[in-house]
Amino acid sequence: IEQLLHYGAWDLRLFDQYLAVIHSGGLTLYDVSDPSRPFQVGHYNSGIDHLNTVVSLGEGRILAAGNHLHVIRLPERERS
């Protein structure tokens, strides 16, 4: 997490075994089910819309917000 903050992350949110990181390049999603071996499972480039927060919508979806709202589906294999 310290390394992520060093690279300009301004919001971190945990959704079950996923860590969503909001940064200047959009949103990056990490699987942290094994905290000693986190790995990136996705990235969403929001273009010119600078995201500032992310919340859960349930049913395997998250909502990233900036100037617009972006609904993002979590990877299929991890949803319950």
N, C-alpha and C positions, 0 to 999 in steps of 0.2 A: 504494500500500500504506500509506503514511503516513496518508493521509486515512481509510482503513478502520480503522486502529488508533485514530485519534482518535475515531471514533464508537463505540468500545467493543468492537471485535473482540477475542476472546481466543484464537482458533485460526485459522490460515490454512494450507491445504494445497493443493498443486498436483497436479492429475490430468490429465496430458497437456496440453491447451490450456485447461483449466478451473481457476479458482481458487475453492475453496470457503472461505467465510468464516463462522465460527461467531460469533454475537453474541447479545445479549439478546433479539432478535426471532426467533431461529431460525437458519436457514442460508440464505445467499445465494450463488448461483453466478454467476461471471463468466467470459466467454470472453476469454481473454488471448492468443489466437493472434497478434494484432497488439498488442504491448505498449504502443504509443503510443495505442491506441484500444480499451481494454477496455470491454466492455459487459455488462450484466446479462442473463443468460439464464434465470434462475429464482430462486424463493424458496420456502423451506419453513418454515412457521410451526409450531413444535413445541408451541404452546400453553403449558401450565404446566410442561412438561418442559424444563428448562434444559439445552441441549446443551453438551458440553464438549470433544468431539473428533470427528473424522471420518477414516475410513480407506477404502481401496479394497477392493472385493469382486471386482473384475475384471468382465468381460463388461458394461461400461457401468453398473455399480452402485457406489454408495458406501454406507457404513454410518455414520450419525450416532448418537452415543451420549450419553445423559444418564442420567436415571432409567430410561429405556426405550431400546430399540434401534429405529432408524428406517432402513429400506432405501429408498434414493432412486435412481431411474434417471436417468442423464445424458441429455441431449437426443439423440434418435435420429440426427440428421444428423452428429453428431460421433463416434459410436462406430465402432470398427473391429472 
